[in-house]
Amino acid sequence: MPSILSISALSKHYKSGLKALDEVDLSIERGEIFALLGPNGAGKTTLISIVCGTVSMTSGTITVDGHDIAKDFRAARQRIGLVPQEIAVDIFETVWNTVSFSRGLFGRAPNPAYIEQLLRDLSLWEKRASRIIELSGGMKRRVMIAKALSHEPDLLFLDEPTAGVDVNLRRDMWALVRKLRDKGVTIVLTTHYIEEAEEMADRVGVIDGGKILLVEEKAALMRKLGKRRLTLALQEPMVTLPNELADWSLSLERGGCYLVYSFDAEVKDTGMPSLLHRLGELGIDFKDLDTSRSSLEDIFVGLVERAA
């Protein structure tokens, strides 16, 4: 099945000399949830803005569902929904009129039943006659999402959609995203809340300095780059690590009360049994142990640090 979004050699250079994007290649598969992660200034919003037509590219090609965004902009843009970081609506208009008007902007015929269901899904139905100025910040964010979905796009961009919103909206957002994916909508999510990517994404891309560092299926990425940690609660605190333990990647934490061993769980010999045996030989006792796997956040931080 062809990709719904194909980006090739995309660059954005400013006269100041800043390279916001540098030869970016990216392909988004139809029906997936793709999380694009990166620190502030990495190029996430610039990339989305170029695809959506609000920022011009310096070079490269982009197609949306087979439509070139430069040569066939109207057809390409009609397939895209965008929830930007900033809330931009007519504050004196009602919720219903705002969402309905947005649908008309994309040439869609009126569909009150669809708009009603959309507002119900976003817990906006009771506020349909309210003016935007009367809504809370969280409700305004819901209106932005409804606007982006009003014309039934095939590809939805969520640019930091839950930044600064309440827990209830974040939970509703997650549920809505899954429901949209089940209906065949492709979703590209940028977020600072890496747990969102870990919870929802099928694939993860990491961008920094305008370059794509990695694109990988989330599960494969966790297996490939995720380390495991063995944490031992020591009977007696240690000031320094003895030379006899130099063969293992160890560290002391919390005032020497915990001995931590980081290892790759995918290798045949993790080194854990031999470490425990060696500790016994050295008379280093522990009262408890725990193992944990690296989170997506740990992996992300490591990738960005290595690229710096």
Sequence and secondary structure as in RCSB ss.txt:
>XXXX:A:sequence
MPSILSISALSKHYKSGLKALDEVDLSIERGEIFALLGPNGAGKTTLISIVCGTVSMTSGTITVDGHDIAKDFRA
ARQRIGLVPQEIAVDIFETVWNTVSFSRGLFGRAPNPAYIEQLLRDLSLWEKRASRIIELSGGMKRRVMIAKALS
HEPDLLFLDEPTAGVDVNLRRDMWALVRKLRDKGVTIVLTTHYIEEAEEMADRVGVIDGGKILLVEEKAALMRKL
GKRRLTLALQEPMVTLPNELADWSLSLERGGCYLVYSFDAEVKDTGMPSLLHRLGELGIDFKDLDTSRSSLEDIF
VGLVERAA
>XXXX:A:secstr
   SEEEEEEEEE TTS EEEEEEEEEE TT EEEEE  TTSSHHHHHHHHTTSS  SEEEEEETTEETTTSHHH
HHHTEEEE SS    TTSBHHHHHHHHHHHTT    HHHHHHHHHHTT GGGTTSBGGGS HHHHHHHHHHHHHT
T  SEEEEESTTTT  HHHHHHHHHHHHHHHHTT EEEEE S HHHHHHH SEEEEEETTEEEEEEEHHHHHHHH
  EEEEEEESS  SS  GGGTTS EEEETTTTEEEEEE TTSS  SHHHHHHHHHHTT  EEEEEEEE  HHHHH
HHHHHHH 
